Amino acid sequence: MKSAFELQLEGYGLTTAQILYHLPDHPHLLQTFIWQEYDLEPDFPVLFRFIDFWKEKIEGPIHSIVYAHKRLIGPNEWRNVNGEIILH
């Protein structure tokens, strides 16, 4: 599994989703679930995989989803430096 830093260098950004879902025992009540993971925009394959998992395995039907996405490292924010500094 790749580290968070490696994913960011590959273009992944942090995706946060607020999922409102109906409680299985009380369908007239809504509950909030916050999900956060590194994902690629604009297709969001990790988020859609999680939504598919939710639909198959979780009893509470989804009411709505609000999401936000932010790339944490842009192409102009890092550079590879080769060298070594020796101090005494």
N, C-alpha and C positions, 0 to 999 in steps of 0.2 A: 504494500500500500504506500502511496506517495505521501510525502509530508505536505502540510498546508502551504508551505513556502514554494515547493515544487509545483503544486497545482496553480498557485497564483502566477508563477512565471509562465505557465502554459496558457494563461488567459482566463482562468477560472476566477470568479468573483463570489462574494458572500451573498447568498440568497436567503432572505427571511420571508416566511409565509405565515400569515395568521389565518388559521382554519377555524371557521365556525361550523359546528356540527350539532345535530340533534341527539340528545341523550336517548339511548335505546329504551330505557324504562319509562322515560317521560318525554315523548317526542315533541311536546309543545315547548320544551326548554332548550336553550342553546348553550353550548359550552365552547370555550376558546382553547385552541391548542396552538402553540408557537413552535414552528419547525425552522431550523437553520442549518445550512450545509453549503459547501462550495459547489458552484454550478456554472455552466456556460450559457451565456445569453446569445441569441434570442430564443433558442430551442428549449432550454431548461430540461435536459434529459433526466437529471437526478430528481428534480421536483416532480416531473410527470411519472417517473418510476415509483416515487413515494405515494403519489395520489392513486396510482393503480393498485399498489399494495393495500392502501387504506380501503379502497372499494371492495377488494377481495377478502380482507382479513378482519377489518374493524366493523363492529356492529352499528356504530353511530353514523347515519348518512350525512354527507357533507351538505351544508347549507350554502356556504360561500367561502371564497379564498381571496385574500388580499396579499400581494407579495411586493417585495422591494429587492433590488439587486444593485450591488456596488462592486466594481472592480477595485481591489485594494492596491494593486501594483500596476501602473500603466507602463507602456513601452518606454516612455521618456523618464521614468523614475528610478531606473537602476542601470548599472553598467558593470561589466565584468572587468575587474582590475587584476592584472598579473603582476606580482612583485612581492618583495619581502623587505621589511624594515627590521634591522637588528639593532637593539639598544644594549650596549655593554653586556 
